[in-house]
């Protein structure tokens, strides 16, 4: 029955039953966690062959001894392999350490304080610097902006990606807007894949924006399909070349959820001009990345086919977890009006929306019985979800049994909060 069609007597009866279920869950002293999108132990074990794979051969294809200093832009074979994933040439690729977030921070910091085209182009010369943030979105993107005192402007996420009508309207009318964050394939947390039209409009966006505008293209889940029919993502680099905007786009990726989460390889793709400028900046911070680890990864995953086969093994491990969550939500909440959710074909998250005003209460109810969820509001700039609806679910790290127990408890909390609200509304 839909919540809006239930009588007061039916709601009270349901509330009593839900309180009983809730108390039973509390007595079990659950210790469950659906907070962050980390790979599980079985997933990282898929890459254990990295250990010892070099077999004492530390020479790269060009004869470089990877144990020594140098090579600021990464090994040639690593740039070729990972540049292909981004759709850019090796010379348009820089391969760094284990964290793409570090590369993102470095790009924003450089643009903010030194300027991509010299000191007179530094964003910090502006009285105000603003960034567009599709919501719901990735909290660590927002943290970078908040730390650097960049004002964040939320824009709605649609099934096709950011609301481009709104995005284009904002950049036309406000030259203080210097960029936009994007997670284009299996977006965090909705799981949507940007449409071809959205990708092209984003590639053209610098033509509408003020000076030194950049697109931060965090393609973290580029190869993280759960199903063979998962939608592909158009190449923003191809569109940028068509519209002469490659200088305004930085693409990022990593193997953090491909091999070892804490010991992977990160990479950035952009125009040769941008990377030359960025390398001059990075030269004051480092003598070079971990080339030993880069060589290990190239030996372990030598080409696109090897990466796809490896990721199919990941999908086989985590697909049942996603299906357990989605099957439970469908069985327990479909048609009730108590919430709606995404059903992604890849990535690491499921986005759930409660009725307005209930996300924080659901998270609190779950926490009180030992089920940790990502804080309500985390998917919005400054932690403020004005509608108080969005909750990010991350089913990859817990065991299958823990995922099922977590989502069962989550459903009880959603129902309890929703029935209480309906009764209070009279």
TIGU-332525 format. One record per residue (C-alpha): residue number from 0; residue in three letters; x, y, z. Coordinates in steps of 0.1 Angstrom, whole numbers, always signed. Example, Ala and Ser with C-alpha at 12.3 -4.5 7.8 and 13.67 -1.06 7.14 Angstrom:
# residues 2
+-----+------+-------+-------+-------+
|  nr | rest |    c1 |    c2 |    c3 |
+-----+------+-------+-------+-------+
|   0 |  ALA |  +123 |   -45 |   +78 |
|   1 |  SER |  +137 |   -11 |   +71 |
+-----+------+-------+-------+-------+
***
This chain:
# residues 426
+-----+------+-------+-------+-------+
|  nr | rest |    c1 |    c2 |    c3 |
+-----+------+-------+-------+-------+
|   0 |  UNK |    +0 |    +0 |    +0 |
|   1 |  UNK |   +12 |   +35 |    -8 |
|   2 |  UNK |   +19 |   +55 |   +23 |
|   3 |  UNK |    -3 |   +84 |   +12 |
|   4 |  UNK |   -33 |   +60 |    +9 |
|   5 |  UNK |   -30 |   +45 |   +44 |
|   6 |  UNK |   -55 |   +54 |   +71 |
|   7 |  UNK |   -45 |   +66 |  +105 |
|   8 |  UNK |   -54 |   +33 |  +120 |
|   9 |  UNK |   -33 |   +14 |   +95 |
|  10 |  UNK |    -4 |   +37 |  +100 |
|  11 |  UNK |    -5 |   +32 |  +138 |
|  12 |  UNK |    -7 |    -5 |  +134 |
|  13 |  UNK |   +22 |    -5 |  +110 |
|  14 |  UNK |   +42 |   +18 |  +134 |
|  15 |  UNK |   +38 |    -6 |  +163 |
|  16 |  UNK |   +50 |   -35 |  +142 |
|  17 |  UNK |   +80 |   -15 |  +130 |
|  18 |  UNK |   +90 |    -5 |  +165 |
|  19 |  UNK |   +89 |   -42 |  +174 |
|  20 |  UNK |  +112 |   -51 |  +145 |
|  21 |  UNK |  +135 |   -22 |  +153 |
|  22 |  UNK |  +138 |   -33 |  +189 |
|  23 |  UNK |  +146 |   -68 |  +178 |
|  24 |  UNK |  +174 |   -54 |  +156 |
|  25 |  UNK |  +188 |   -34 |  +185 |
|  26 |  UNK |  +190 |   -65 |  +206 |
|  27 |  UNK |  +212 |   -81 |  +180 |
|  28 |  UNK |  +239 |   -55 |  +185 |
|  29 |  UNK |  +247 |   -52 |  +149 |
|  30 |  UNK |  +281 |   -40 |  +137 |
|  31 |  UNK |  +275 |   -33 |  +101 |
|  32 |  UNK |  +290 |    -6 |   +77 |
|  33 |  UNK |  +278 |    +6 |   +44 |
|  34 |  UNK |  +297 |   +39 |   +45 |
|  35 |  UNK |  +325 |   +40 |   +20 |
|  36 |  UNK |  +330 |   +25 |   -14 |
|  37 |  UNK |  +360 |    +3 |    -7 |
|  38 |  UNK |  +368 |   -29 |   -25 |
|  39 |  UNK |  +365 |   -60 |    -3 |
|  40 |  UNK |  +393 |   -84 |    +6 |
|  41 |  UNK |  +383 |  -108 |   -21 |
|  42 |  UNK |  +386 |   -80 |   -47 |
|  43 |  UNK |  +421 |   -69 |   -37 |
|  44 |  UNK |  +432 |  -105 |   -36 |
|  45 |  UNK |  +426 |  -107 |   -73 |
|  46 |  UNK |  +457 |   -86 |   -78 |
|  47 |  UNK |  +480 |  -105 |   -54 |
|  48 |  UNK |  +501 |  -115 |   -84 |
|  49 |  UNK |  +515 |   -80 |   -84 |
|  50 |  UNK |  +537 |   -91 |   -56 |
|  51 |  UNK |  +569 |  -104 |   -72 |
|  52 |  UNK |  +557 |  -100 |  -108 |
|  53 |  UNK |  +589 |   -82 |  -118 |
|  54 |  UNK |  +610 |  -112 |  -109 |
|  55 |  UNK |  +641 |   -91 |  -106 |
|  56 |  UNK |  +637 |   -74 |  -140 |
|  57 |  UNK |  +635 |   -37 |  -132 |
|  58 |  UNK |  +640 |   -24 |  -167 |
|  59 |  UNK |  +613 |    -6 |  -186 |
|  60 |  UNK |  +608 |   -10 |  -223 |
|  61 |  UNK |  +632 |   +19 |  -231 |
|  62 |  UNK |  +659 |    +4 |  -207 |
|  63 |  UNK |  +651 |   +28 |  -178 |
|  64 |  UNK |  +660 |   +14 |  -144 |
|  65 |  UNK |  +627 |   +20 |  -126 |
|  66 |  UNK |  +644 |   +18 |   -92 |
|  67 |  UNK |  +661 |   +51 |   -97 |
|  68 |  UNK |  +650 |   +88 |   -97 |
|  69 |  UNK |  +634 |  +107 |  -125 |
|  70 |  UNK |  +606 |  +103 |  -150 |
|  71 |  UNK |  +582 |  +130 |  -137 |
|  72 |  UNK |  +555 |  +121 |  -162 |
|  73 |  UNK |  +557 |   +83 |  -157 |
|  74 |  UNK |  +569 |   +54 |  -177 |
|  75 |  UNK |  +562 |   +55 |  -214 |
|  76 |  UNK |  +544 |   +21 |  -214 |
|  77 |  UNK |  +523 |   +33 |  -185 |
|  78 |  UNK |  +513 |   +65 |  -203 |
|  79 |  UNK |  +504 |   +45 |  -233 |
|  80 |  UNK |  +482 |   +20 |  -214 |
|  81 |  UNK |  +464 |   +44 |  -191 |
|  82 |  UNK |  +462 |   +72 |  -217 |
|  83 |  UNK |  +442 |   +48 |  -239 |
|  84 |  UNK |  +417 |   +44 |  -211 |
|  85 |  UNK |  +412 |   +81 |  -210 |
|  86 |  UNK |  +411 |   +84 |  -248 |
|  87 |  UNK |  +442 |  +105 |  -251 |
|  88 |  UNK |  +477 |  +100 |  -265 |
|  89 |  UNK |  +507 |   +90 |  -244 |
|  90 |  UNK |  +521 |  +125 |  -247 |
|  91 |  UNK |  +488 |  +138 |  -233 |
|  92 |  UNK |  +491 |  +116 |  -202 |
|  93 |  UNK |  +509 |  +119 |  -169 |
|  94 |  UNK |  +511 |   +88 |  -146 |
|  95 |  UNK |  +518 |   +95 |  -110 |
|  96 |  UNK |  +515 |   +78 |   -76 |
|  97 |  UNK |  +486 |   +58 |   -61 |
|  98 |  UNK |  +460 |   +86 |   -57 |
|  99 |  UNK |  +440 |  +104 |   -84 |
| 100 |  UNK |  +426 |  +127 |   -56 |
| 101 |  UNK |  +462 |  +139 |   -51 |
| 102 |  UNK |  +464 |  +148 |   -88 |
| 103 |  UNK |  +431 |  +166 |   -87 |
| 104 |  UNK |  +442 |  +186 |   -57 |
| 105 |  UNK |  +474 |  +195 |   -74 |
| 106 |  UNK |  +456 |  +208 |  -105 |
| 107 |  UNK |  +431 |  +229 |   -85 |
| 108 |  UNK |  +459 |  +242 |   -63 |
| 109 |  UNK |  +480 |  +251 |   -93 |
| 110 |  UNK |  +452 |  +268 |  -111 |
| 111 |  UNK |  +442 |  +287 |   -80 |
| 112 |  UNK |  +475 |  +300 |   -68 |
| 113 |  UNK |  +499 |  +299 |   -98 |
| 114 |  UNK |  +477 |  +299 |  -128 |
| 115 |  UNK |  +477 |  +275 |  -157 |
| 116 |  UNK |  +489 |  +302 |  -181 |
| 117 |  UNK |  +511 |  +322 |  -157 |
| 118 |  UNK |  +508 |  +342 |  -126 |
| 119 |  UNK |  +483 |  +367 |  -141 |
| 120 |  UNK |  +459 |  +338 |  -147 |
| 121 |  UNK |  +457 |  +325 |  -112 |
| 122 |  UNK |  +421 |  +322 |  -100 |
| 123 |  UNK |  +431 |  +336 |   -66 |
| 124 |  UNK |  +435 |  +370 |   -82 |
| 125 |  UNK |  +397 |  +371 |   -84 |
| 126 |  UNK |  +377 |  +384 |   -55 |
| 127 |  UNK |  +356 |  +353 |   -56 |
| 128 |  UNK |  +361 |  +318 |   -72 |
| 129 |  UNK |  +332 |  +295 |   -78 |
| 130 |  UNK |  +328 |  +259 |   -89 |
| 131 |  UNK |  +298 |  +239 |  -102 |
| 132 |  UNK |  +290 |  +208 |   -82 |
| 133 |  UNK |  +265 |  +183 |   -96 |
| 134 |  UNK |  +244 |  +169 |   -68 |
| 135 |  UNK |  +243 |  +143 |   -55 |
| 136 |  UNK |  +280 |  +141 |   -59 |
| 137 |  UNK |  +314 |  +130 |   -44 |
| 138 |  UNK |  +322 |  +145 |   -10 |
| 139 |  UNK |  +359 |  +146 |   -16 |
| 140 |  UNK |  +355 |  +169 |   -45 |
| 141 |  UNK |  +336 |  +192 |   -23 |
| 142 |  UNK |  +362 |  +190 |    +4 |
| 143 |  UNK |  +389 |  +203 |   -20 |
| 144 |  UNK |  +368 |  +233 |   -28 |
| 145 |  UNK |  +358 |  +240 |    +8 |
| 146 |  UNK |  +395 |  +237 |   +19 |
| 147 |  UNK |  +405 |  +262 |    -8 |
| 148 |  UNK |  +376 |  +286 |    -1 |
| 149 |  UNK |  +361 |  +280 |   -35 |
| 150 |  UNK |  +324 |  +287 |   -34 |
| 151 |  UNK |  +304 |  +257 |   -45 |
| 152 |  UNK |  +272 |  +260 |   -66 |
| 153 |  UNK |  +250 |  +229 |   -67 |
| 154 |  UNK |  +234 |  +218 |  -100 |
| 155 |  UNK |  +210 |  +190 |  -103 |
| 156 |  UNK |  +220 |  +156 |  -116 |
| 157 |  UNK |  +196 |  +141 |  -142 |
| 158 |  UNK |  +196 |  +105 |  -156 |
| 159 |  UNK |  +218 |  +119 |  -184 |
| 160 |  UNK |  +243 |  +137 |  -162 |
| 161 |  UNK |  +244 |  +173 |  -149 |
| 162 |  UNK |  +214 |  +195 |  -159 |
| 163 |  UNK |  +232 |  +212 |  -188 |
| 164 |  UNK |  +206 |  +238 |  -193 |
| 165 |  UNK |  +212 |  +250 |  -158 |
| 166 |  UNK |  +250 |  +246 |  -161 |
| 167 |  UNK |  +252 |  +267 |  -193 |
| 168 |  UNK |  +229 |  +294 |  -178 |
| 169 |  UNK |  +252 |  +297 |  -148 |
| 170 |  UNK |  +285 |  +299 |  -167 |
| 171 |  UNK |  +271 |  +324 |  -192 |
| 172 |  UNK |  +261 |  +348 |  -164 |
| 173 |  UNK |  +289 |  +344 |  -139 |
| 174 |  UNK |  +326 |  +347 |  -150 |
| 175 |  UNK |  +337 |  +339 |  -114 |
| 176 |  UNK |  +327 |  +302 |  -121 |
| 177 |  UNK |  +360 |  +285 |  -129 |
| 178 |  UNK |  +351 |  +249 |  -133 |
| 179 |  UNK |  +328 |  +219 |  -128 |
| 180 |  UNK |  +333 |  +185 |  -112 |
| 181 |  UNK |  +322 |  +155 |  -132 |
| 182 |  UNK |  +321 |  +117 |  -125 |
| 183 |  UNK |  +309 |  +108 |  -159 |
| 184 |  UNK |  +306 |   +70 |  -159 |
| 185 |  UNK |  +287 |   +53 |  -131 |
| 186 |  UNK |  +286 |   +86 |  -113 |
| 187 |  UNK |  +291 |   +87 |   -75 |
| 188 |  UNK |  +266 |   +81 |   -61 |
| 189 |  UNK |  +238 |   +78 |   -86 |
| 190 |  UNK |  +255 |   +54 |  -110 |
| 191 |  UNK |  +243 |   +73 |  -141 |
| 192 |  UNK |  +264 |   +74 |  -173 |
| 193 |  UNK |  +266 |  +108 |  -190 |
| 194 |  UNK |  +248 |  +109 |  -223 |
| 195 |  UNK |  +267 |  +117 |  -255 |
| 196 |  UNK |  +249 |  +150 |  -257 |
| 197 |  UNK |  +259 |  +159 |  -222 |
| 198 |  UNK |  +295 |  +150 |  -229 |
| 199 |  UNK |  +296 |  +172 |  -260 |
| 200 |  UNK |  +280 |  +201 |  -242 |
| 201 |  UNK |  +306 |  +198 |  -214 |
| 202 |  UNK |  +333 |  +198 |  -240 |
| 203 |  UNK |  +319 |  +230 |  -254 |
| 204 |  UNK |  +313 |  +246 |  -221 |
| 205 |  UNK |  +346 |  +265 |  -220 |
| 206 |  UNK |  +334 |  +285 |  -250 |
| 207 |  UNK |  +306 |  +298 |  -229 |
| 208 |  UNK |  +324 |  +303 |  -197 |
| 209 |  UNK |  +348 |  +330 |  -185 |
| 210 |  UNK |  +386 |  +329 |  -188 |
| 211 |  UNK |  +405 |  +299 |  -175 |
| 212 |  UNK |  +375 |  +276 |  -170 |
| 213 |  UNK |  +383 |  +239 |  -166 |
| 214 |  UNK |  +363 |  +207 |  -166 |
| 215 |  UNK |  +375 |  +182 |  -138 |
| 216 |  UNK |  +366 |  +149 |  -154 |
| 217 |  UNK |  +370 |  +123 |  -127 |
| 218 |  UNK |  +365 |   +91 |  -146 |
| 219 |  UNK |  +370 |   +69 |  -115 |
| 220 |  UNK |  +347 |   +41 |  -126 |
| 221 |  UNK |  +357 |   +40 |  -163 |
| 222 |  UNK |  +361 |    +2 |  -164 |
| 223 |  UNK |  +339 |    -8 |  -135 |
| 224 |  UNK |  +309 |   -23 |  -152 |
| 225 |  UNK |  +287 |   -48 |  -134 |
| 226 |  UNK |  +270 |   -61 |  -166 |
| 227 |  UNK |  +281 |   -66 |  -201 |
| 228 |  UNK |  +253 |   -43 |  -214 |
| 229 |  UNK |  +264 |   -14 |  -192 |
| 230 |  UNK |  +263 |   +18 |  -213 |
| 231 |  UNK |  +295 |   +32 |  -227 |
| 232 |  UNK |  +308 |   +67 |  -222 |
| 233 |  UNK |  +315 |   +90 |  -251 |
| 234 |  UNK |  +351 |  +104 |  -254 |
| 235 |  UNK |  +352 |  +139 |  -241 |
| 236 |  UNK |  +387 |  +142 |  -256 |
| 237 |  UNK |  +373 |  +136 |  -291 |
| 238 |  UNK |  +346 |  +163 |  -286 |
| 239 |  UNK |  +373 |  +187 |  -272 |
| 240 |  UNK |  +394 |  +182 |  -303 |
| 241 |  UNK |  +364 |  +190 |  -324 |
| 242 |  UNK |  +356 |  +222 |  -305 |
| 243 |  UNK |  +392 |  +232 |  -297 |
| 244 |  UNK |  +388 |  +230 |  -259 |
| 245 |  UNK |  +413 |  +203 |  -249 |
| 246 |  UNK |  +433 |  +229 |  -229 |
| 247 |  UNK |  +402 |  +232 |  -206 |
| 248 |  UNK |  +397 |  +196 |  -196 |
| 249 |  UNK |  +416 |  +175 |  -171 |
| 250 |  UNK |  +407 |  +138 |  -171 |
| 251 |  UNK |  +416 |  +116 |  -141 |
| 252 |  UNK |  +416 |   +79 |  -134 |
| 253 |  UNK |  +434 |   +53 |  -112 |
| 254 |  UNK |  +437 |   +16 |  -105 |
| 255 |  UNK |  +426 |   +21 |   -69 |
| 256 |  UNK |  +396 |    -1 |   -73 |
| 257 |  UNK |  +412 |   -22 |  -100 |
| 258 |  UNK |  +443 |   -36 |   -82 |
| 259 |  UNK |  +453 |   -25 |   -47 |
| 260 |  UNK |  +433 |    +3 |   -33 |
| 261 |  UNK |  +462 |   +18 |   -13 |
| 262 |  UNK |  +489 |    +7 |   -38 |
| 263 |  UNK |  +476 |   +15 |   -73 |
| 264 |  UNK |  +485 |   +39 |  -100 |
| 265 |  UNK |  +468 |   +73 |  -108 |
| 266 |  UNK |  +469 |   +92 |  -141 |
| 267 |  UNK |  +458 |  +125 |  -156 |
| 268 |  UNK |  +451 |  +133 |  -192 |
| 269 |  UNK |  +450 |  +168 |  -208 |
| 270 |  UNK |  +466 |  +188 |  -236 |
| 271 |  UNK |  +504 |  +187 |  -240 |
| 272 |  UNK |  +504 |  +224 |  -231 |
| 273 |  UNK |  +486 |  +218 |  -198 |
| 274 |  UNK |  +508 |  +188 |  -188 |
| 275 |  UNK |  +540 |  +207 |  -196 |
| 276 |  UNK |  +529 |  +235 |  -173 |
| 277 |  UNK |  +517 |  +211 |  -147 |
| 278 |  UNK |  +550 |  +192 |  -147 |
| 279 |  UNK |  +570 |  +224 |  -142 |
| 280 |  UNK |  +549 |  +229 |  -110 |
| 281 |  UNK |  +552 |  +193 |   -98 |
| 282 |  UNK |  +590 |  +194 |  -103 |
| 283 |  UNK |  +592 |  +214 |   -71 |
| 284 |  UNK |  +573 |  +187 |   -52 |
| 285 |  UNK |  +588 |  +155 |   -64 |
| 286 |  UNK |  +617 |  +139 |   -83 |
| 287 |  UNK |  +594 |  +114 |   -98 |
| 288 |  UNK |  +566 |   +88 |   -91 |
| 289 |  UNK |  +569 |   +52 |   -80 |
| 290 |  UNK |  +580 |   +37 |  -114 |
| 291 |  UNK |  +585 |    +3 |   -99 |
| 292 |  UNK |  +548 |    +1 |   -91 |
| 293 |  UNK |  +539 |   +15 |  -126 |
| 294 |  UNK |  +560 |   -13 |  -142 |
| 295 |  UNK |  +543 |   -39 |  -120 |
| 296 |  UNK |  +509 |   -27 |  -132 |
| 297 |  UNK |  +519 |   -27 |  -168 |
| 298 |  UNK |  +532 |   -62 |  -165 |
| 299 |  UNK |  +501 |   -74 |  -147 |
| 300 |  UNK |  +476 |   -56 |  -169 |
| 301 |  UNK |  +494 |   -52 |  -203 |
| 302 |  UNK |  +465 |   -41 |  -224 |
| 303 |  UNK |  +428 |   -32 |  -225 |
| 304 |  UNK |  +417 |   -69 |  -229 |
| 305 |  UNK |  +436 |   -79 |  -198 |
| 306 |  UNK |  +420 |   -50 |  -178 |
| 307 |  UNK |  +385 |   -60 |  -190 |
| 308 |  UNK |  +391 |   -97 |  -181 |
| 309 |  UNK |  +403 |   -86 |  -146 |
| 310 |  UNK |  +373 |   -63 |  -141 |
| 311 |  UNK |  +349 |   -91 |  -151 |
| 312 |  UNK |  +363 |  -110 |  -121 |
| 313 |  UNK |  +356 |   -80 |   -99 |
| 314 |  UNK |  +321 |   -78 |  -112 |
| 315 |  UNK |  +314 |  -114 |  -104 |
| 316 |  UNK |  +323 |  -107 |   -68 |
| 317 |  UNK |  +303 |   -76 |   -62 |
| 318 |  UNK |  +273 |   -80 |   -85 |
| 319 |  UNK |  +255 |  -103 |   -60 |
| 320 |  UNK |  +259 |   -76 |   -34 |
| 321 |  UNK |  +243 |   -49 |   -55 |
| 322 |  UNK |  +215 |   -73 |   -66 |
| 323 |  UNK |  +208 |   -82 |   -29 |
| 324 |  UNK |  +203 |   -45 |   -21 |
| 325 |  UNK |  +182 |   -38 |   -52 |
| 326 |  UNK |  +161 |   -69 |   -48 |
| 327 |  UNK |  +153 |   -60 |   -12 |
| 328 |  UNK |  +145 |   -24 |   -19 |
| 329 |  UNK |  +122 |   -36 |   -47 |
| 330 |  UNK |  +105 |   -62 |   -26 |
| 331 |  UNK |  +100 |   -41 |    +5 |
| 332 |  UNK |   +95 |    -5 |    -8 |
| 333 |  UNK |   +84 |    -5 |   -44 |
| 334 |  UNK |   +50 |   +11 |   -47 |
| 335 |  UNK |   +49 |   +23 |   -11 |
| 336 |  UNK |   +60 |   +59 |   -18 |
| 337 |  UNK |   +86 |   +56 |    +9 |
| 338 |  UNK |  +116 |   +63 |   -13 |
| 339 |  UNK |  +131 |   +58 |   -47 |
| 340 |  UNK |  +166 |   +46 |   -57 |
| 341 |  UNK |  +189 |   +41 |   -86 |
| 342 |  UNK |  +198 |    +7 |  -102 |
| 343 |  UNK |  +233 |   +13 |  -116 |
| 344 |  UNK |  +249 |   -10 |  -142 |
| 345 |  UNK |  +283 |    -4 |  -128 |
| 346 |  UNK |  +303 |   +16 |  -103 |
| 347 |  UNK |  +304 |   +14 |   -65 |
| 348 |  UNK |  +272 |   +30 |   -52 |
| 349 |  UNK |  +234 |   +30 |   -50 |
| 350 |  UNK |  +217 |   +64 |   -45 |
| 351 |  UNK |  +186 |   +63 |   -23 |
| 352 |  UNK |  +162 |   +92 |   -18 |
| 353 |  UNK |  +138 |   +92 |   +12 |
| 354 |  UNK |  +107 |  +114 |   +13 |
| 355 |  UNK |  +118 |  +150 |   +20 |
| 356 |  UNK |  +131 |  +157 |   +55 |
| 357 |  UNK |  +139 |  +121 |   +64 |
| 358 |  UNK |  +174 |  +112 |   +54 |
| 359 |  UNK |  +191 |  +123 |   +86 |
| 360 |  UNK |  +165 |  +105 |  +107 |
| 361 |  UNK |  +170 |   +73 |   +87 |
| 362 |  UNK |  +208 |   +75 |   +91 |
| 363 |  UNK |  +204 |   +82 |  +129 |
| 364 |  UNK |  +179 |   +53 |  +133 |
| 365 |  UNK |  +203 |   +30 |  +115 |
| 366 |  UNK |  +233 |   +41 |  +135 |
| 367 |  UNK |  +215 |   +36 |  +168 |
| 368 |  UNK |  +211 |    -1 |  +160 |
| 369 |  UNK |  +247 |    -6 |  +147 |
| 370 |  UNK |  +243 |    +0 |  +110 |
| 371 |  UNK |  +267 |   +28 |   +98 |
| 372 |  UNK |  +256 |   +47 |   +67 |
| 373 |  UNK |  +273 |   +76 |   +49 |
| 374 |  UNK |  +262 |  +108 |   +68 |
| 375 |  UNK |  +231 |  +124 |   +53 |
| 376 |  UNK |  +242 |  +155 |   +34 |
| 377 |  UNK |  +276 |  +141 |   +24 |
| 378 |  UNK |  +266 |  +140 |   -12 |
| 379 |  UNK |  +261 |  +178 |   -13 |
| 380 |  UNK |  +284 |  +208 |    -9 |
| 381 |  UNK |  +290 |  +218 |   +27 |
| 382 |  UNK |  +272 |  +187 |   +38 |
| 383 |  UNK |  +239 |  +205 |   +32 |
| 384 |  UNK |  +212 |  +186 |   +14 |
| 385 |  UNK |  +184 |  +211 |   +17 |
| 386 |  UNK |  +157 |  +186 |    +9 |
| 387 |  UNK |  +173 |  +161 |   +34 |
| 388 |  UNK |  +166 |  +132 |   +11 |
| 389 |  UNK |  +197 |  +116 |    -3 |
| 390 |  UNK |  +216 |   +86 |   +12 |
| 391 |  UNK |  +245 |   +69 |    -5 |
| 392 |  UNK |  +247 |   +31 |    -1 |
| 393 |  UNK |  +280 |   +13 |    -6 |
| 394 |  UNK |  +276 |   -25 |    -8 |
| 395 |  UNK |  +311 |   -35 |   -20 |
| 396 |  UNK |  +332 |   -39 |   +12 |
| 397 |  UNK |  +310 |   -59 |   +36 |
| 398 |  UNK |  +304 |   -97 |   +31 |
| 399 |  UNK |  +273 |  -108 |   +12 |
| 400 |  UNK |  +257 |  -118 |   +46 |
| 401 |  UNK |  +265 |   -84 |   +61 |
| 402 |  UNK |  +251 |   -66 |   +30 |
| 403 |  UNK |  +218 |   -84 |   +33 |
| 404 |  UNK |  +216 |   -78 |   +71 |
| 405 |  UNK |  +224 |   -41 |   +65 |
| 406 |  UNK |  +198 |   -35 |   +38 |
| 407 |  UNK |  +172 |   -54 |   +58 |
| 408 |  UNK |  +178 |   -31 |   +88 |
| 409 |  UNK |  +179 |    -1 |   +65 |
| 410 |  UNK |  +145 |    -8 |   +51 |
| 411 |  UNK |  +130 |   -10 |   +86 |
| 412 |  UNK |  +146 |   +24 |   +94 |
| 413 |  UNK |  +131 |   +39 |   +62 |
| 414 |  UNK |   +97 |   +25 |   +70 |
| 415 |  UNK |   +98 |   +36 |  +106 |
| 416 |  UNK |  +108 |   +72 |   +98 |
| 417 |  UNK |   +83 |   +75 |   +70 |
| 418 |  UNK |   +53 |   +62 |   +90 |
| 419 |  UNK |   +62 |   +84 |  +119 |
| 420 |  UNK |   +63 |  +114 |   +96 |
| 421 |  UNK |   +30 |  +105 |   +80 |
| 422 |  UNK |   +13 |  +102 |  +114 |
| 423 |  UNK |   +28 |  +135 |  +126 |
| 424 |  UNK |   +14 |  +152 |   +94 |
| 425 |  UNK |   -21 |  +140 |  +104 |
+-----+------+-------+-------+-------+
***
